[in-house]
């Protein structure tokens, strides 16, 4: 017989967005159940593991609230701090500039965020996969959940979004990442050109190693992302471990991202910077908004519309700017020569602005 559980808010997905939403909903007094399809939170993961510093996040998202609190990351979760970003053109011309950030241990990072949700009062259930929604009942592989609201933080191909009747990501870029052991220069590196058509390859240094990865656009690639990855590590003579893959939503934030039954957040809502594929900062910012609004909705009847409004106010302008820049950049991908020329014209100052989701020409 299927177990039945009642809760105010069901959060699907215990990544950064889901765990943060669960934490802040519980802190607002809601009864919260957080479910994760993986048996162990954070394993396996496919992520570059790189986060901008608090100051950089404030520069990228100047209208976002509570950045100091959200990004107060325990020291033991920081693998290596970096202060420079180096970009390579197709002809290996270097554009290097100041950019503060750090690599983390994504598996530990996800478990840390889930533990915060648990400490705040949320219940956490692993090995529990979302199946469908029927009214206020949610079916999973383990139980039937009666919930007043559902928060979908279940990734770029969100089944929750489909069940809620909300839009889904249409522009998905495949990416693979792996761990490498060795000595790497403490500089974050991005490689553009035929090594990763429509995307880029990266080397993100960690203590005693690095996170190595490749992300591509299906529109411009003529091989699989795995083949591009193998070519990259062979070219760089890197002994990388077994790669894991994922899809990165690169079509910009989805609207609407809520209705009276629930909302979507994180990758499920297209909360990714289209110029670099980074999503953790937006996941934390919008996860907090999602949890607080959902709790206020079930406890005091506040409109879910505040979620969409707050996301637009705090993160949407930089995300839309990044999307417009990406659309322009796509015009260069048909020709290595054109891409090389465009990068020379831009120079490192404008490239630094692009990485920070700023306008090309203020």
Beta strands, then each sheet from edge to edge (+ up, - down):
strand 1: 3-12
strand 2: 32-36
strand 3: 50-52
strand 4: 78-88
strand 5: 94-104
strand 6: 123-126
strand 7: 130-134
strand 8: 137-140
strand 9: 143-152
strand 10: 172-181
strand 11: 188-191
strand 12: 200-206
strand 13: 209-215
strand 14: 244-249
strand 15: 258-259
strand 16: 262-264
sheet 1: 6+ 2+ 1+ 9+ 8- 7+
sheet 2: 6+ 2+ 1+ 9+ 16+ 15-
sheet 3: 3+ 5- 4+ 11+ 12- 13+ 10- 14+
end
